[in-house]
Structures are given as C-alpha cells and as structure tokens.
Amino acid sequence: MAFHGKPCDTCGHCVTLRYRIQSNSHAPWQLVCASCWKQIAPNNPDYRYGGTWKAKS
C-alpha cells in the first residue's frame, strides 16, 4: 500500500492528517501536522481552525 501523505506547511514532515489553521488574522491559512498544531494553538488568541485534511487510503 502506498503512503499518500502530504508535508506539513510548518515542519515539512509527511503526514496523513493535517489541520487547516491561521496563527493570526493576517497570516495565510496553513495545513499543519498534529505536533505543530499543538504548539501553535494553545494560548494564541488569534488562532483559527479551518478544518481537517485526511489522506485518502
């Protein structure tokens, strides 16, 4: 079975689950892995969640 992951916009690791987020209201939307999401989201009043991307199997 082939791996259908995509790179995280922050760290570049290929993953099968990414979160669409904005770290502030002027930043572009990013698709980030769970590890980067956990670092960006907490205690960030400008953080916005925009959905979840899952790789097709």
C-alpha positions in Angstrom: 0.0 0.0 0.0 1.4 3.4 -1.0 1.8 6.3 1.5 -0.4 9.2 0.4 0.8 11.8 3.0 1.4 15.4 2.4 4.0 17.7 4.0 3.2 19.9 7.0 3.5 23.6 6.0 5.5 24.3 9.2 7.9 21.4 9.7 7.8 19.6 6.4 7.1 16.1 7.8 4.8 14.0 5.6 1.7 13.1 7.4 -1.8 11.6 6.6 -3.7 14.1 8.8 -3.3 17.9 8.7 -5.2 20.7 10.3 -6.1 23.9 8.4 -5.2 26.8 10.7 -4.4 30.5 10.9 -2.0 31.6 13.6 -3.2 35.2 13.4 -5.8 37.1 11.4 -3.3 38.4 8.8 -1.5 35.1 8.2 -2.3 32.9 5.3 -4.1 29.6 6.0 -1.7 26.7 6.7 -2.1 22.9 6.7 -0.1 21.7 9.7 0.6 18.3 11.4 -0.7 17.5 14.9 2.7 18.3 16.5 2.8 21.8 15.0 -0.9 22.4 15.7 -0.3 21.6 19.4 2.5 24.2 19.5 0.6 26.9 17.7 -3.0 26.7 19.1 -2.6 26.9 22.9 -2.6 30.4 24.4 -3.0 32.0 21.0 -6.0 34.4 21.0 -5.7 34.9 17.2 -5.6 31.2 16.3 -8.4 30.0 13.9 -9.3 26.4 13.0 -10.5 25.8 9.5 -10.9 22.1 9.1 -9.1 18.7 8.9 -7.5 17.2 5.9 -7.2 13.4 5.8 -5.2 11.4 3.2 -7.2 9.0 1.0 -6.3 5.4 1.6 
